Every structure is written in C-alpha cells, then in structure tokens.
Amino acid sequence: MAPPVLKFDAHGYGAKATGPLFTAGPLAPSDLTCTTAPGSVSNNQASATIPGLATLGAIATNASGTTDSAGLQTATSQATVAKVNLLGGLVTADAVMADAKATDDAAGTVTTTGNVTLTNLKVAGAAVTAAAPNTTINVLIGTVIVNEQVSTAGGNGIAVNAIHVKLLGNLVDTVVGHAAAALVPTGTACPTP
C-alpha cells in the first residue's frame, strides 16, 4: 500500500527584518510552496545591508521536495549566511547555516528535524560555540535567540532560525538564516512562510 500523498512546503531566506517604520527582506528567498509536485528552488545573493541593523556577506538558500521509489516524501530547506554583523558588532559570525527537514513514513506519519551550524558566533563579545535549540541570550536592549526551532503545520513541519534578534520589546525583529520544511496533508492549509 502506497503512503498518502502530502503537499511539499519548504522555504529558506538569508535575512528578514521588521520594525515600526520598515521591512527588509526576505533576502535571497527560495520557496517551494504547498505543492504535490517534487521540485527544487535555489537562490543566491553576493551581500546585503539592512541600514542601521545588519551587514551580511554571501547568502545561499535552497528549498526542495523529493519522492523516493517507495513513494516516501521529503521536504528540505537550507539557508547559509556568511560574514554576519548585526547592530554594529553586537552579534557577529563568520557564517551561520539553518537546516530544516520533514520526512514521512509508509503510514504518512511526518518526522521533522532542525539543525543550526555556527562558525565563530559571538554575542556581545562572548563566543557561542554550540547552542541547544531555542538558546536565549539577554542583551541590554532585547534578546538574541540562537538555534530557534518552532513546530509548524500541526507538528508536520519545523521552522529553524539560526539567529533571531528581538529588540525594544519586540519592536524590531531580525532573523538571519531561516529554513522551514513541512509535509502537509492534502485538504489542509500550509503554514505561512
């Protein structure tokens, strides 16, 4: 008996920032949106600046959906950002990478995994060598969440942010390295990217 057909939903972007008077990004987005057809989308950007908030080096993103010979499905996404500098050096890294993956089994049960790779990450001058999911670091004007992982699509998906900075009571919200993947039953709404 073949497994049920699920909709692929995968998204990645390098960075996105919002505030009271501005929105920047998503930068270099890759989107495979709510489809039963396998596919792959990639995007790159040489560098980016979000005035007053961030300078970033090379950005590479990918979102894909595949079906193997047994009919099992996998949705994956990845976002890599080099030379991260946020808020004038408050948060820096040589590179960050976020990965998200959703796979199903023969019964249609979806399993999700998320992973973040950090290269020379520093927050307020302190090195962050490894971070458990949802590690929160308080800084003077807000919080920095490293390896943020949030369940989506009723447990059938996961969203992963390498770095998520919330400032001034969440008035300014910046994400660097976002990857999300889900396998969604047909007839069910896909998560908002």
SEKOLLO-912890 format. One record per atom (N, C-alpha, C, CB): z, x, y; residue number from 1. Coordinates in Angstrom, 2 decimals. Glycine has a CB too. Example, Ala and Ser with C-alpha at 12.3 -4.5 7.8 and 13.67 -1.06 7.14 Angstrom:
PT_pz_px_py_num
PT_7.80_13.19_-5.69_1
PT_7.80_12.30_-4.50_1
PT_7.80_13.20_-3.30_1
PT_9.05_11.31_-4.47_1
PT_7.08_12.85_-2.25_2
PT_7.14_13.67_-1.06_2
PT_7.87_12.90_0.03_2
PT_5.72_14.08_-0.60_2
This chain:
PT_pz_px_py_num
PT_0.00_0.83_-1.18_1
PT_0.00_0.00_0.00_1
PT_0.00_0.88_1.25_1
PT_1.21_-0.95_0.00_1
PT_-0.91_0.63_2.15_2
PT_-1.04_1.44_3.36_2
PT_0.08_1.09_4.34_2
PT_-2.43_1.23_4.03_2
PT_0.55_2.10_5.10_3
PT_1.56_1.82_6.12_3
PT_0.97_0.94_7.22_3
PT_2.12_3.14_6.72_3
PT_1.84_0.22_7.96_4
PT_1.32_-0.61_9.05_4
PT_0.70_0.25_10.14_4
PT_2.43_-1.48_9.64_4
PT_-0.31_-0.28_10.82_5
PT_-0.94_0.45_11.92_5
PT_-0.10_0.25_13.17_5
PT_-2.42_-0.03_12.16_5
PT_0.28_1.36_13.78_6
PT_1.09_1.35_15.00_6
PT_0.24_1.85_16.17_6
PT_2.36_2.23_14.84_6
PT_0.65_1.52_17.39_7
PT_-0.05_2.00_18.58_7
PT_0.52_3.35_18.99_7
PT_0.07_0.97_19.75_7
PT_-0.40_4.31_19.27_8
PT_-0.01_5.61_19.79_8
PT_0.30_5.46_21.28_8
PT_-1.12_6.68_19.56_8
PT_1.38_6.10_21.74_9
PT_1.67_6.15_23.17_9
PT_2.29_7.51_23.45_9
PT_2.63_4.97_23.61_9
PT_1.56_8.38_24.15_10
PT_2.04_9.74_24.40_10
PT_1.67_10.14_25.83_10
PT_1.44_10.74_23.38_10
PT_2.62_10.80_26.49_11
PT_2.42_11.18_27.89_11
PT_3.10_12.53_28.16_11
PT_2.98_10.09_28.85_11
PT_2.46_13.33_28.99_12
PT_3.08_14.57_29.45_12
PT_2.69_14.83_30.89_12
PT_2.67_15.76_28.56_12
PT_3.59_15.41_31.65_13
PT_3.24_15.87_33.00_13
PT_4.11_17.06_33.37_13
PT_3.40_14.73_34.05_13
PT_3.61_17.83_34.34_14
PT_4.30_19.05_34.75_14
PT_5.50_18.78_35.62_14
PT_3.37_19.97_35.46_14
PT_5.34_17.88_36.60_15
PT_6.45_17.58_37.51_15
PT_6.18_16.28_38.24_15
PT_6.66_18.73_38.51_15
PT_7.29_15.67_38.68_16
PT_7.23_14.46_39.49_16
PT_8.48_14.42_40.34_16
PT_7.10_13.18_38.59_16
PT_8.33_14.03_41.59_17
PT_9.48_13.93_42.49_17
PT_9.37_12.68_43.33_17
PT_9.58_15.18_43.39_17
PT_10.51_12.02_43.54_18
PT_10.56_10.84_44.40_18
PT_11.76_10.95_45.32_18
PT_10.62_9.54_43.56_18
PT_11.60_10.36_46.49_19
PT_12.67_10.32_47.48_19
PT_12.46_9.11_48.36_19
PT_12.72_11.61_48.32_19
PT_13.33_8.93_49.36_20
PT_13.23_7.75_50.22_20
PT_11.88_7.63_50.94_20
PT_14.33_7.78_51.24_20
PT_11.27_8.76_51.27_21
PT_10.05_8.72_52.07_21
PT_8.86_9.39_51.41_21
PT_10.29_9.35_53.40_21
PT_8.97_9.72_50.12_22
PT_7.85_10.42_49.49_22
PT_7.83_10.21_47.99_22
PT_7.92_11.92_49.80_22
PT_6.64_10.41_47.42_23
PT_6.45_10.51_45.98_23
PT_5.43_11.62_45.74_23
PT_5.97_9.14_45.35_23
PT_5.74_12.53_44.84_24
PT_4.82_13.62_44.50_24
PT_4.63_13.62_42.99_24
PT_5.36_15.01_44.99_24
PT_3.38_13.61_42.57_25
PT_3.10_13.64_41.14_25
PT_2.94_12.25_40.56_25
PT_4.20_14.36_40.41_25
PT_2.77_12.18_39.27_26
PT_2.92_13.26_38.30_26
PT_1.80_14.32_38.40_26
PT_2.94_12.69_36.89_26
PT_2.19_15.58_38.21_27
PT_1.26_16.71_38.30_27
PT_0.69_17.02_36.92_27
PT_1.96_17.95_38.90_27
PT_-0.61_17.22_36.85_28
PT_-1.34_17.55_35.62_28
PT_-1.00_16.60_34.48_28
PT_-1.04_18.99_35.19_28
PT_-1.12_15.28_34.70_29
PT_-0.75_14.34_33.64_29
PT_-1.75_14.30_32.48_29
PT_-0.60_12.96_34.22_29
PT_-1.21_14.11_31.28_30
PT_-2.01_13.82_30.09_30
PT_-1.48_12.52_29.51_30
PT_-1.94_15.00_29.03_30
PT_-2.35_11.54_29.36_31
PT_-1.92_10.22_28.92_31
PT_-2.80_9.68_27.80_31
PT_-1.92_9.26_30.10_31
PT_-2.18_9.34_26.68_32
PT_-2.82_8.59_25.60_32
PT_-2.02_7.29_25.55_32
PT_-2.81_9.40_24.19_32
PT_-2.59_6.24_26.13_33
PT_-1.80_5.05_26.44_33
PT_-2.06_3.90_25.49_33
PT_-2.07_4.61_27.84_33
PT_-1.05_3.56_24.70_34
PT_-0.97_2.30_23.98_34
PT_-2.27_1.94_23.24_34
PT_-0.61_1.19_24.93_34
PT_-2.69_2.81_22.32_35
PT_-3.96_2.61_21.62_35
PT_-3.78_2.81_20.12_35
PT_-5.03_3.56_22.16_35
PT_-4.56_2.11_19.32_36
PT_-4.52_2.34_17.87_36
PT_-5.51_3.43_17.46_36
PT_-4.84_1.03_17.12_36
PT_-6.32_3.90_18.40_37
PT_-7.31_4.93_18.09_37
PT_-6.71_6.33_18.28_37
PT_-8.55_4.77_18.98_37
PT_-6.80_7.20_17.26_38
PT_-6.34_8.58_17.44_38
PT_-7.11_9.26_18.56_38
PT_-6.48_9.38_16.13_38
PT_-6.49_10.26_19.16_39
PT_-7.17_10.99_20.23_39
PT_-6.29_12.07_20.79_39
PT_-7.61_10.05_21.33_39
PT_-6.84_12.83_21.73_40
PT_-6.09_13.91_22.37_40
PT_-6.56_14.06_23.81_40
PT_-6.26_15.23_21.59_40
PT_-5.61_14.25_24.70_41
PT_-5.89_14.43_26.12_41
PT_-5.10_15.64_26.60_41
PT_-5.53_13.14_26.95_41
PT_-5.76_16.55_27.32_42
PT_-5.10_17.73_27.87_42
PT_-5.37_17.84_29.36_42
PT_-5.56_19.01_27.14_42
PT_-4.49_18.53_30.07_43
PT_-4.68_18.75_31.50_43
PT_-4.02_20.07_31.87_43
PT_-4.09_17.57_32.33_43
PT_-4.54_20.70_32.91_44
PT_-4.00_21.98_33.40_44
PT_-4.05_21.99_34.91_44
PT_-4.80_23.18_32.82_44
PT_-3.15_22.75_35.50_45
PT_-3.15_22.96_36.94_45
PT_-2.64_24.38_37.18_45
PT_-2.26_21.89_37.69_45
PT_-3.32_25.13_38.05_46
PT_-3.00_26.55_38.25_46
PT_-1.64_26.75_38.90_46
PT_-4.06_27.21_39.10_46
PT_-1.28_25.90_39.85_47
PT_0.01_26.00_40.53_47
PT_0.21_24.74_41.36_47
PT_0.09_27.28_41.43_47
PT_1.43_24.56_41.86_48
PT_1.71_23.37_42.66_48
PT_2.89_23.63_43.58_48
PT_1.98_22.15_41.76_48
PT_2.89_22.94_44.70_49
PT_4.01_22.97_45.64_49
PT_4.37_21.55_46.00_49
PT_3.66_23.81_46.91_49
PT_5.65_21.24_45.94_50
PT_6.18_19.99_46.47_50
PT_7.01_20.39_47.67_50
PT_7.02_19.16_45.38_50
PT_6.50_20.19_48.90_51
PT_7.15_20.73_50.10_51
PT_8.63_20.41_50.18_51
PT_6.46_20.20_51.32_51
PT_9.42_21.46_50.39_52
PT_10.86_21.32_50.53_52
PT_11.61_21.20_49.22_52
PT_11.15_20.15_51.35_52
PT_10.89_21.03_48.10_53
PT_11.56_20.83_46.82_53
PT_11.22_21.87_45.77_53
PT_11.23_19.48_46.28_53
PT_9.93_22.19_45.61_54
PT_9.56_22.99_44.44_54
PT_8.30_23.80_44.66_54
PT_9.37_22.10_43.24_54
PT_8.28_24.98_44.03_55
PT_7.04_25.71_43.81_55
PT_6.95_25.95_42.30_55
PT_7.00_27.08_44.63_55
PT_5.75_25.76_41.76_56
PT_5.54_25.86_40.33_56
PT_4.30_26.69_40.05_56
PT_5.40_24.46_39.69_56
PT_4.34_27.43_38.95_57
PT_3.17_28.18_38.51_57
PT_2.28_27.30_37.66_57
PT_3.59_29.42_37.74_57
PT_1.67_27.90_36.66_58
PT_0.71_27.20_35.81_58
PT_1.36_26.06_35.05_58
PT_0.06_28.17_34.83_58
PT_0.64_24.93_34.98_59
PT_1.10_23.74_34.26_59
PT_0.06_23.43_33.18_59
PT_1.29_22.52_35.24_59
PT_0.53_23.16_31.97_60
PT_-0.36_22.73_30.88_60
PT_0.30_21.55_30.17_60
PT_-0.65_23.91_29.87_60
PT_-0.47_20.48_29.95_61
PT_0.07_19.31_29.26_61
PT_-0.92_18.84_28.19_61
PT_0.35_18.16_30.26_61
PT_-0.37_18.15_27.19_62
PT_-1.19_17.60_26.12_62
PT_-0.51_16.35_25.57_62
PT_-1.42_18.64_24.99_62
PT_-1.31_15.35_25.24_63
PT_-0.82_14.14_24.58_63
PT_-1.80_13.80_23.47_63
PT_-0.66_12.94_25.59_63
PT_-1.29_13.50_22.26_64
PT_-2.21_13.24_21.17_64
PT_-1.64_12.24_20.17_64
PT_-2.58_14.53_20.47_64
PT_-2.56_11.64_19.43_65
PT_-2.20_10.76_18.34_65
PT_-3.10_11.07_17.17_65
PT_-2.32_9.27_18.75_65
PT_-2.52_11.20_15.97_66
PT_-3.29_11.52_14.78_66
PT_-2.88_10.61_13.62_66
PT_-3.10_13.01_14.38_66
PT_-3.81_10.42_12.70_67
PT_-3.56_9.68_11.47_67
PT_-3.98_10.56_10.30_67
PT_-4.32_8.30_11.45_67
PT_-3.08_10.78_9.33_68
PT_-3.43_11.65_8.21_68
PT_-4.15_10.85_7.11_68
PT_-2.17_12.33_7.64_68
PT_-4.48_11.52_6.01_69
PT_-5.28_10.90_4.95_69
PT_-4.53_9.76_4.25_69
PT_-5.68_11.95_3.92_69
PT_-3.20_9.75_4.34_70
PT_-2.41_8.67_3.74_70
PT_-2.19_7.51_4.71_70
PT_-1.05_9.21_3.26_70
PT_-2.74_7.64_5.94_71
PT_-2.58_6.59_6.93_71
PT_-1.33_6.72_7.77_71
PT_-2.57_5.28_6.27_71
PT_-0.59_7.82_7.59_72
PT_0.62_8.04_8.39_72
PT_0.24_8.55_9.78_72
PT_1.57_9.05_7.69_72
PT_0.96_8.08_10.78_73
PT_0.61_8.37_12.17_73
PT_1.64_9.29_12.83_73
PT_0.50_7.07_12.96_73
PT_1.14_10.08_13.78_74
PT_2.00_10.96_14.58_74
PT_1.52_10.91_16.03_74
PT_1.98_12.42_14.04_74
PT_2.46_10.71_16.94_75
PT_2.19_10.82_18.38_75
PT_2.98_12.01_18.90_75
PT_2.57_9.49_19.16_75
PT_2.31_12.88_19.66_76
PT_3.00_14.06_20.19_76
PT_2.60_14.27_21.64_76
PT_2.67_15.31_19.36_76
PT_3.48_14.93_22.37_77
PT_3.14_15.37_23.73_77
PT_3.91_16.64_24.03_77
PT_3.45_14.26_24.79_77
PT_3.36_17.39_24.98_78
PT_3.96_18.66_25.37_78
PT_3.64_18.93_26.83_78
PT_3.45_19.82_24.47_78
PT_4.60_19.51_27.53_79
PT_4.38_19.94_28.92_79
PT_5.02_21.30_29.10_79
PT_4.97_18.91_29.94_79
PT_4.25_22.26_29.61_80
PT_4.74_23.61_29.88_80
PT_4.53_23.91_31.35_80
PT_4.01_24.66_28.98_80
PT_5.56_24.44_31.99_81
PT_5.50_24.79_33.41_81
PT_6.04_26.21_33.58_81
PT_6.32_23.77_34.28_81
PT_5.26_27.07_34.24_82
PT_5.67_28.44_34.49_82
PT_6.18_28.60_35.93_82
PT_4.50_29.41_34.22_82
PT_6.95_29.65_36.14_83
PT_7.41_30.06_37.48_83
PT_8.03_28.90_38.25_83
PT_6.25_30.65_38.27_83
PT_9.07_28.32_37.69_84
PT_9.75_27.17_38.31_84
PT_10.73_27.67_39.36_84
PT_10.49_26.32_37.24_84
PT_10.63_27.12_40.57_85
PT_11.59_27.40_41.65_85
PT_11.86_26.09_42.38_85
PT_11.05_28.51_42.63_85
PT_13.07_25.57_42.20_86
PT_13.45_24.31_42.82_86
PT_14.50_24.53_43.89_86
PT_13.96_23.31_41.76_86
PT_14.35_23.86_45.00_87
PT_15.34_23.85_46.07_87
PT_15.72_25.25_46.53_87
PT_16.57_23.12_45.61_87
PT_14.70_26.04_46.82_88
PT_14.92_27.38_47.37_88
PT_15.68_28.31_46.46_88
PT_15.64_27.27_48.64_88
PT_15.51_28.16_45.15_89
PT_16.14_29.05_44.20_89
PT_17.39_28.49_43.53_89
PT_16.49_30.31_44.88_89
PT_17.77_27.26_43.83_90
PT_18.92_26.65_43.16_90
PT_18.68_26.58_41.65_90
PT_19.20_25.24_43.73_90
PT_17.45_26.22_41.26_91
PT_17.06_26.20_39.85_91
PT_15.78_27.03_39.71_91
PT_16.83_24.71_39.33_91
PT_15.82_28.05_38.85_92
PT_14.64_28.89_38.62_92
PT_14.46_29.10_37.12_92
PT_14.78_30.25_39.35_92
PT_13.21_29.33_36.72_93
PT_12.90_29.67_35.33_93
PT_11.56_30.35_35.29_93
PT_12.91_28.41_34.43_93
PT_11.42_31.28_34.35_94
PT_10.10_31.88_34.13_94
PT_9.17_30.84_33.52_94
PT_10.21_33.12_33.20_94
PT_9.71_29.99_32.65_95
PT_8.92_28.91_32.05_95
PT_9.86_27.91_31.39_95
PT_7.90_29.47_31.01_95
PT_9.40_26.66_31.36_96
PT_10.09_25.62_30.59_96
PT_9.02_24.84_29.81_96
PT_10.93_24.65_31.52_96
PT_9.42_24.34_28.64_97
PT_8.50_23.54_27.84_97
PT_9.26_22.37_27.22_97
PT_7.82_24.41_26.73_97
PT_8.68_21.18_27.31_98
PT_9.24_20.00_26.67_98
PT_8.27_19.50_25.61_98
PT_9.54_18.88_27.71_98
PT_8.80_19.13_24.45_99
PT_8.01_18.58_23.34_99
PT_8.60_17.24_22.92_99
PT_7.95_19.57_22.14_99
PT_7.75_16.28_22.60_100
PT_8.21_15.00_22.06_100
PT_7.30_14.64_20.89_100
PT_8.21_13.88_23.16_100
PT_7.89_14.06_19.84_101
PT_7.11_13.71_18.65_101
PT_7.66_12.44_18.02_101
PT_7.12_14.88_17.62_101
PT_6.76_11.57_17.61_102
PT_7.12_10.36_16.86_102
PT_6.24_10.30_15.63_102
PT_6.97_9.08_17.74_102
PT_6.84_10.13_14.46_103
PT_6.09_10.04_13.20_103
PT_6.56_8.81_12.43_103
PT_6.28_11.33_12.35_103
PT_5.66_8.26_11.60_104
PT_6.07_7.13_10.77_104
PT_6.01_7.50_9.29_104
PT_5.19_5.90_11.06_104
PT_6.62_6.66_8.46_105
PT_6.55_6.84_7.02_105
PT_5.78_5.66_6.41_105
PT_7.97_6.96_6.39_105
PT_5.70_5.61_5.09_106
PT_4.90_4.59_4.42_106
PT_5.39_3.17_4.70_106
PT_4.91_4.84_2.93_106
PT_6.68_3.03_5.03_107
PT_7.22_1.71_5.34_107
PT_7.06_1.34_6.81_107
PT_8.68_1.65_4.97_107
PT_6.54_2.28_7.61_108
PT_6.37_2.03_9.04_108
PT_7.59_2.40_9.88_108
PT_6.05_0.60_9.27_108
PT_8.58_3.04_9.25_109
PT_9.77_3.48_9.98_109
PT_9.42_4.71_10.81_109
PT_10.94_3.79_9.00_109
PT_9.78_4.67_12.10_110
PT_9.43_5.76_13.02_110
PT_10.63_6.69_13.21_110
PT_8.96_5.19_14.38_110
PT_10.35_8.00_13.14_111
PT_11.35_9.03_13.41_111
PT_10.89_9.82_14.63_111
PT_11.55_9.97_12.18_111
PT_11.82_10.09_15.54_112
PT_11.47_10.83_16.76_112
PT_12.24_12.15_16.83_112
PT_11.75_9.99_18.01_112
PT_11.60_13.14_17.45_113
PT_12.26_14.41_17.72_113
PT_11.86_14.89_19.10_113
PT_11.89_15.47_16.64_113
PT_12.79_15.59_19.74_114
PT_12.52_16.18_21.04_114
PT_13.03_17.60_21.06_114
PT_13.16_15.36_22.18_114
PT_12.39_18.44_21.85_115
PT_12.78_19.84_21.92_115
PT_12.44_20.38_23.30_115
PT_12.07_20.67_20.81_115
PT_13.27_21.28_23.79_116
PT_13.02_21.96_25.05_116
PT_13.17_23.46_24.83_116
PT_13.99_21.46_26.18_116
PT_12.23_24.24_25.36_117
PT_12.30_25.70_25.34_117
PT_12.47_26.19_26.77_117
PT_11.02_26.33_24.68_117
PT_13.47_27.04_26.98_118
PT_13.79_27.55_28.32_118
PT_13.64_29.06_28.32_118
PT_15.23_27.14_28.76_118
PT_12.91_29.60_29.31_119
PT_12.76_31.04_29.44_119
PT_13.34_31.48_30.77_119
PT_11.27_31.46_29.32_119
PT_14.47_32.19_30.69_120
PT_15.14_32.74_31.86_120
PT_15.52_31.66_32.88_120
PT_14.25_33.78_32.53_120
PT_16.07_30.55_32.39_121
PT_16.51_29.47_33.28_121
PT_17.83_29.85_33.93_121
PT_16.66_28.14_32.51_121
PT_17.91_29.64_35.25_122
PT_19.16_29.85_36.00_122
PT_19.39_28.64_36.89_122
PT_19.10_31.16_36.85_122
PT_20.64_28.16_36.89_123
PT_21.06_27.08_37.76_123
PT_22.19_27.61_38.63_123
PT_21.50_25.81_36.94_123
PT_21.99_27.60_39.94_124
PT_22.96_28.15_40.90_124
PT_23.33_29.59_40.53_124
PT_24.23_27.27_40.96_124
PT_22.34_30.34_40.07_125
PT_22.54_31.74_39.75_125
PT_23.08_32.01_38.36_125
PT_23.44_32.34_40.72_125
PT_23.53_30.99_37.64_126
PT_24.09_31.17_36.29_126
PT_23.01_30.95_35.24_126
PT_25.28_30.21_36.05_126
PT_22.94_31.86_34.28_127
PT_21.93_31.76_33.22_127
PT_22.26_30.60_32.28_127
PT_21.85_33.08_32.42_127
PT_21.21_29.86_31.89_128
PT_21.33_28.79_30.90_128
PT_20.42_29.21_29.75_128
PT_20.92_27.36_31.49_128
PT_21.03_29.73_28.67_129
PT_20.23_30.29_27.59_129
PT_19.83_29.25_26.55_129
PT_20.98_31.42_26.92_129
PT_20.70_28.30_26.30_130
PT_20.39_27.22_25.37_130
PT_21.13_25.98_25.84_130
PT_20.78_27.59_23.89_130
PT_20.52_24.85_25.67_131
PT_21.14_23.63_26.17_131
PT_21.03_22.54_25.11_131
PT_20.49_23.17_27.50_131
PT_22.18_21.97_24.75_132
PT_22.18_20.81_23.87_132
PT_21.52_19.65_24.62_132
PT_23.64_20.44_23.43_132
PT_21.03_18.65_23.90_133
PT_20.42_17.51_24.61_133
PT_21.37_16.93_25.66_133
PT_20.02_16.42_23.61_133
PT_20.78_16.64_26.81_134
PT_21.48_15.99_27.92_134
PT_22.63_16.82_28.50_134
PT_22.02_14.66_27.47_134
PT_22.43_18.15_28.57_135
PT_23.41_19.02_29.22_135
PT_23.35_18.78_30.73_135
PT_23.14_20.51_28.89_135
PT_24.49_18.43_31.32_136
PT_24.56_18.13_32.75_136
PT_25.35_19.21_33.46_136
PT_25.20_16.74_33.00_136
PT_24.74_19.77_34.51_137
PT_25.37_20.81_35.32_137
PT_25.53_20.25_36.73_137
PT_24.53_22.15_35.31_137
PT_26.76_20.20_37.21_138
PT_27.01_19.70_38.56_138
PT_26.76_20.81_39.57_138
PT_28.46_19.17_38.70_138
PT_26.02_20.47_40.62_139
PT_25.79_21.38_41.74_139
PT_26.30_20.69_43.00_139
PT_24.27_21.78_41.86_139
PT_26.37_21.42_44.09_140
PT_27.01_20.93_45.31_140
PT_26.49_19.56_45.75_140
PT_26.81_21.93_46.41_140
PT_25.17_19.34_45.66_141
PT_24.61_18.10_46.21_141
PT_24.04_17.17_45.14_141
PT_23.52_18.44_47.19_141
PT_24.43_17.38_43.87_142
PT_23.92_16.50_42.83_142
PT_24.15_17.05_41.45_142
PT_22.46_16.24_43.03_142
PT_23.22_16.73_40.53_143
PT_23.32_17.19_39.15_143
PT_21.97_17.72_38.67_143
PT_23.82_16.05_38.23_143
PT_22.05_18.64_37.72_144
PT_20.88_19.16_37.02_144
PT_21.08_18.84_35.54_144
PT_20.69_20.71_37.27_144
PT_20.17_18.06_34.98_145
PT_20.22_17.74_33.55_145
PT_19.17_18.60_32.85_145
PT_19.98_16.19_33.29_145
PT_19.61_19.36_31.87_146
PT_18.72_20.24_31.11_146
PT_18.56_19.66_29.71_146
PT_19.28_21.70_31.06_146
PT_17.32_19.65_29.22_147
PT_17.01_19.10_27.89_147
PT_17.42_17.63_27.82_147
PT_17.74_19.92_26.79_147
PT_16.98_16.87_28.82_148
PT_17.29_15.44_28.84_148
PT_16.44_14.73_27.78_148
PT_17.03_14.83_30.24_148
PT_17.08_13.95_26.91_149
PT_16.38_13.21_25.85_149
PT_16.84_11.77_25.88_149
PT_16.64_13.85_24.46_149
PT_15.88_10.85_25.99_150
PT_16.17_9.43_26.10_150
PT_15.32_8.67_25.07_150
PT_15.90_8.91_27.54_150
PT_15.96_7.80_24.30_151
PT_15.25_6.96_23.35_151
PT_14.45_5.90_24.10_151
PT_16.23_6.30_22.34_151
PT_13.23_5.61_23.62_152
PT_12.38_4.60_24.25_152
PT_11.83_3.67_23.16_152
PT_11.21_5.27_25.06_152
PT_11.14_2.64_23.59_153
PT_10.41_1.74_22.68_153
PT_11.29_1.22_21.55_153
PT_9.20_2.46_22.09_153
PT_12.52_0.84_21.89_154
PT_13.43_0.29_20.89_154
PT_13.74_1.25_19.76_154
PT_12.85_-0.95_20.32_154
PT_13.77_2.55_20.06_155
PT_14.03_3.58_19.05_155
PT_12.78_4.15_18.41_155
PT_14.89_3.01_17.98_155
PT_11.60_3.61_18.74_156
PT_10.34_4.10_18.18_156
PT_9.71_5.20_19.02_156
PT_9.37_2.97_18.04_156
PT_10.41_5.65_20.08_157
PT_9.87_6.68_20.94_157
PT_10.97_7.52_21.54_157
PT_9.03_6.08_22.04_157
PT_10.56_8.62_22.19_158
PT_11.50_9.51_22.86_158
PT_10.83_10.08_24.10_158
PT_11.97_10.65_21.91_158
PT_11.61_10.22_25.17_159
PT_11.17_10.89_26.39_159
PT_12.04_12.11_26.58_159
PT_11.23_9.93_27.65_159
PT_11.42_13.25_26.86_160
PT_12.12_14.52_27.00_160
PT_11.77_15.13_28.36_160
PT_11.75_15.50_25.83_160
PT_12.80_15.51_29.12_161
PT_12.61_16.21_30.38_161
PT_13.27_17.58_30.26_161
PT_13.21_15.41_31.58_161
PT_12.50_18.65_30.50_162
PT_13.07_19.99_30.43_162
PT_14.16_20.14_31.50_162
PT_11.98_21.07_30.62_162
PT_13.84_19.75_32.75_163
PT_14.79_19.81_33.86_163
PT_14.69_18.51_34.64_163
PT_14.51_21.05_34.78_163
PT_15.83_17.90_34.93_164
PT_15.87_16.67_35.74_164
PT_16.95_16.86_36.79_164
PT_16.14_15.39_34.84_164
PT_16.53_16.91_38.06_165
PT_17.46_17.14_39.17_165
PT_17.63_15.84_39.94_165
PT_16.96_18.28_40.09_165
PT_18.89_15.43_40.11_166
PT_19.21_14.23_40.90_166
PT_20.10_14.67_42.05_166
PT_19.90_13.13_40.02_166
PT_19.65_14.38_43.27_167
PT_20.37_14.83_44.46_167
PT_20.78_13.66_45.33_167
PT_19.53_15.80_45.26_167
PT_21.85_13.88_46.09_168
PT_22.29_12.93_47.12_168
PT_22.43_11.52_46.56_168
PT_21.29_12.92_48.29_168
PT_23.23_11.40_45.50_169
PT_23.43_10.08_44.90_169
PT_22.15_9.48_44.34_169
PT_24.02_9.15_45.91_169
PT_21.30_10.32_43.76_170
PT_20.03_9.92_43.14_170
PT_18.96_9.52_44.15_170
PT_20.26_8.78_42.19_170
PT_19.15_9.80_45.44_171
PT_18.11_9.50_46.43_171
PT_16.86_10.35_46.21_171
PT_18.64_9.72_47.84_171
PT_17.08_11.59_45.79_172
PT_15.96_12.48_45.49_172
PT_16.01_12.77_43.99_172
PT_16.02_13.82_46.34_172
PT_14.89_12.51_43.30_173
PT_14.84_12.62_41.84_173
PT_13.63_13.48_41.48_173
PT_14.76_11.21_41.17_173
PT_13.88_14.61_40.81_174
PT_12.80_15.54_40.46_174
PT_12.86_15.88_38.98_174
PT_12.89_16.83_41.31_174
PT_11.72_15.75_38.30_175
PT_11.60_16.12_36.88_175
PT_10.57_17.23_36.76_175
PT_11.20_14.87_36.00_175
PT_10.90_18.26_35.99_176
PT_9.95_19.33_35.68_176
PT_9.84_19.44_34.17_176
PT_10.40_20.70_36.33_176
PT_8.62_19.31_33.64_177
PT_8.37_19.38_32.21_177
PT_8.75_18.10_31.50_177
PT_9.12_20.54_31.62_177
PT_7.85_17.10_31.52_178
PT_8.12_15.80_30.91_178
PT_7.16_15.58_29.73_178
PT_7.98_14.66_31.95_178
PT_7.74_15.18_28.59_179
PT_6.94_14.82_27.42_179
PT_7.53_13.56_26.81_179
PT_6.90_15.99_26.38_179
PT_6.66_12.62_26.44_180
PT_7.11_11.37_25.81_180
PT_6.14_11.00_24.71_180
PT_7.22_10.22_26.86_180
PT_6.69_10.48_23.61_181
PT_5.86_10.06_22.48_181
PT_6.49_8.85_21.82_181
PT_5.68_11.22_21.46_181
PT_5.64_7.90_21.40_182
PT_6.12_6.71_20.70_182
PT_5.04_6.19_19.77_182
PT_6.54_5.62_21.71_182
PT_5.48_5.51_18.72_183
PT_4.60_4.74_17.85_183
PT_5.13_3.31_17.91_183
PT_4.58_5.32_16.36_183
PT_4.31_2.41_18.45_184
PT_4.77_1.08_18.80_184
PT_4.07_0.04_17.91_184
PT_4.50_0.78_20.29_184
PT_4.84_-0.89_17.32_185
PT_4.21_-1.94_16.52_185
PT_3.22_-2.76_17.34_185
PT_5.28_-2.87_15.93_185
PT_2.11_-3.16_16.74_186
PT_1.15_-4.00_17.44_186
PT_1.84_-5.30_17.82_186
PT_-0.12_-4.26_16.57_186
PT_1.49_-5.83_18.98_187
PT_2.15_-7.03_19.48_187
PT_3.40_-6.74_20.27_187
PT_2.47_-7.93_18.36_187
PT_3.78_-5.46_20.38_188
PT_4.96_-5.04_21.13_188
PT_4.51_-4.22_22.34_188
PT_5.94_-4.22_20.24_188
PT_5.20_-4.38_23.45_189
PT_4.84_-3.65_24.68_189
PT_5.17_-2.16_24.50_189
PT_5.60_-4.23_25.91_189
PT_4.30_-1.31_25.05_190
PT_4.56_0.14_25.06_190
PT_5.49_0.46_26.21_190
PT_3.24_0.95_25.18_190
PT_6.24_1.60_26.10_191
PT_7.14_1.97_27.20_191
PT_6.36_2.34_28.45_191
PT_8.03_3.13_26.78_191
PT_7.00_2.17_29.60_192
PT_6.39_2.57_30.87_192
PT_6.35_4.10_30.91_192
PT_7.18_1.99_32.10_192
PT_5.18_4.70_31.21_193
PT_5.12_6.18_31.22_193
PT_6.01_6.78_32.30_193
PT_3.69_6.65_31.43_193
